[in-house]
Amino acid sequence: MGRRRRWLDGAGTLVVAEGPGGTVRVPLKIAGSYRARTKGLLGRDSIEGAMLLTPANSVHTFRMRMPIDVAYLDRRLKVIAVRTMRPGRLGLPRMRARHVLESESGAMSGWGVRVGAQITVEEG
């Protein structure tokens, strides 16, 4: 077993290999530091693409202005659960989750992000 990967704050691309019509590529913000994870999507009215919180196994939507889609990912970036959360909610921790993907409500189904989907992240 290798060392755990440490993600840095920055930008990248979310790649869903089995998206509708083939491979889907989505702009991605990576929140790898405590500060970036804590801020997440707070205070935003929208997001272009998605945000990856890592490491993380739960989220909340207190002080958020919009409903969001939340996908819980295991250590191999396989989707283990997908939920839509309205503002003011607390998501329960997922024991196998190592990363959380957030986007505007409704976006993930259009990208093919569903339970069992395998995603990859291209940094930069």
SETOR-611376 format. One record per residue (C-alpha): residue number from 1; x, y, z. Coordinates in steps of 0.02 Angstrom, whole numbers. Each point is the difference from the previous one (the first is absolute). Layout:
! SETOR-611376
<pt n="NUM" u="X" v="Y" w="Z"/>
...
***
This chain:
! SETOR-611376
<pt n="1" u="0" v="0" w="0"/>
<pt n="2" u="71" v="169" w="-49"/>
<pt n="3" u="0" v="165" w="90"/>
<pt n="4" u="-162" v="97" w="9"/>
<pt n="5" u="-14" v="133" w="-132"/>
<pt n="6" u="-6" v="180" w="62"/>
<pt n="7" u="-98" v="119" w="-110"/>
<pt n="8" u="48" v="183" w="-10"/>
<pt n="9" u="-121" v="146" w="-19"/>
<pt n="10" u="-20" v="46" w="-182"/>
<pt n="11" u="-90" v="-36" w="-161"/>
<pt n="12" u="-19" v="-154" w="-105"/>
<pt n="13" u="-120" v="-101" w="-105"/>
<pt n="14" u="-127" v="-128" w="58"/>
<pt n="15" u="-10" v="-144" w="-124"/>
<pt n="16" u="-151" v="-117" w="-1"/>
<pt n="17" u="42" v="-142" w="-119"/>
<pt n="18" u="-176" v="-70" w="-14"/>
<pt n="19" u="-96" v="163" w="-15"/>
<pt n="20" u="-146" v="24" w="-118"/>
<pt n="21" u="67" v="-13" w="-177"/>
<pt n="22" u="174" v="-53" w="57"/>
<pt n="23" u="133" v="87" w="102"/>
<pt n="24" u="-54" v="159" w="89"/>
<pt n="25" u="129" v="131" w="54"/>
<pt n="26" u="-49" v="130" w="129"/>
<pt n="27" u="98" v="148" w="73"/>
<pt n="28" u="51" v="-41" w="179"/>
<pt n="29" u="59" v="98" w="151"/>
<pt n="30" u="102" v="-103" w="124"/>
<pt n="31" u="-12" v="41" w="185"/>
<pt n="32" u="140" v="-97" w="84"/>
<pt n="33" u="43" v="115" w="144"/>
<pt n="34" u="-102" v="15" w="160"/>
<pt n="35" u="-39" v="183" w="-39"/>
<pt n="36" u="-60" v="-36" w="-178"/>
<pt n="37" u="-106" v="-150" w="56"/>
<pt n="38" u="-79" v="103" w="139"/>
<pt n="39" u="-50" v="137" w="-123"/>
<pt n="40" u="-57" v="-118" w="-137"/>
<pt n="41" u="-145" v="78" w="-95"/>
<pt n="42" u="-54" v="117" w="142"/>
<pt n="43" u="-51" v="172" w="-59"/>
<pt n="44" u="-14" v="-47" w="-183"/>
<pt n="45" u="-155" v="19" w="-107"/>
<pt n="46" u="62" v="-124" w="-129"/>
<pt n="47" u="151" v="-104" w="-50"/>
<pt n="48" u="75" v="-36" w="-169"/>
<pt n="49" u="27" v="-188" w="2"/>
<pt n="50" u="34" v="-86" w="166"/>
<pt n="51" u="103" v="8" w="160"/>
<pt n="52" u="96" v="-146" w="75"/>
<pt n="53" u="21" v="3" w="190"/>
<pt n="54" u="140" v="-114" w="54"/>
<pt n="55" u="17" v="-82" w="121"/>
<pt n="56" u="-183" v="7" w="51"/>
<pt n="57" u="-141" v="-121" w="41"/>
<pt n="58" u="-144" v="120" w="36"/>
<pt n="59" u="-60" v="176" w="-37"/>
<pt n="60" u="-127" v="126" w="59"/>
<pt n="61" u="-97" v="135" w="-91"/>
<pt n="62" u="-19" v="127" w="141"/>
<pt n="63" u="17" v="179" w="-68"/>
<pt n="64" u="-11" v="-62" w="-179"/>
<pt n="65" u="-105" v="95" w="-125"/>
<pt n="66" u="-44" v="-143" w="-117"/>
<pt n="67" u="-41" v="-186" w="2"/>
<pt n="68" u="148" v="-109" w="-51"/>
<pt n="69" u="35" v="-175" w="-62"/>
<pt n="70" u="121" v="-97" w="111"/>
<pt n="71" u="92" v="-157" w="-54"/>
<pt n="72" u="97" v="-102" w="128"/>
<pt n="73" u="154" v="-85" w="-73"/>
<pt n="74" u="106" v="-142" w="68"/>
<pt n="75" u="191" v="2" w="0"/>
<pt n="76" u="4" v="-59" w="-182"/>
<pt n="77" u="-121" v="141" w="-54"/>
<pt n="78" u="-146" v="-119" w="-26"/>
<pt n="79" u="-170" v="78" w="39"/>
<pt n="80" u="-81" v="-82" w="153"/>
<pt n="81" u="-148" v="119" w="25"/>
<pt n="82" u="-79" v="153" w="-82"/>
<pt n="83" u="-119" v="120" w="87"/>
<pt n="84" u="-81" v="168" w="-35"/>
<pt n="85" u="7" v="112" w="154"/>
<pt n="86" u="-100" v="158" w="30"/>
<pt n="87" u="76" v="145" w="98"/>
<pt n="88" u="4" v="-22" w="189"/>
<pt n="89" u="28" v="-188" w="2"/>
<pt n="90" u="130" v="-112" w="83"/>
<pt n="91" u="57" v="-151" w="-100"/>
<pt n="92" u="37" v="-159" w="96"/>
<pt n="93" u="180" v="-62" w="-10"/>
<pt n="94" u="30" v="-145" w="-119"/>
<pt n="95" u="122" v="-122" w="77"/>
<pt n="96" u="81" v="-56" w="-164"/>
<pt n="97" u="6" v="175" w="-75"/>
<pt n="98" u="169" v="84" w="-18"/>
<pt n="99" u="-50" v="143" w="-116"/>
<pt n="100" u="-157" v="103" w="-31"/>
<pt n="101" u="-48" v="77" w="-167"/>
<pt n="102" u="-119" v="149" w="-2"/>
<pt n="103" u="-91" v="84" w="-145"/>
<pt n="104" u="-157" v="99" w="-37"/>
<pt n="105" u="-159" v="-100" w="25"/>
<pt n="106" u="-40" v="-108" w="-151"/>
<pt n="107" u="172" v="10" w="-81"/>
<pt n="108" u="66" v="-171" w="52"/>
<pt n="109" u="-137" v="-102" w="-83"/>
<pt n="110" u="39" v="90" w="-163"/>
<pt n="111" u="183" v="-47" w="16"/>
<pt n="112" u="-35" v="-183" w="40"/>
<pt n="113" u="58" v="11" w="181"/>
<pt n="114" u="-101" v="-139" w="84"/>
<pt n="115" u="31" v="-140" w="125"/>
<pt n="116" u="132" v="-116" w="-71"/>
<pt n="117" u="72" v="126" w="-124"/>
<pt n="118" u="188" v="15" w="-7"/>
<pt n="119" u="70" v="175" w="-16"/>
<pt n="120" u="175" v="65" w="-23"/>
<pt n="121" u="77" v="168" w="39"/>
<pt n="122" u="127" v="88" w="-111"/>
<pt n="123" u="92" v="136" w="95"/>
<pt n="124" u="51" v="166" w="-77"/>
***
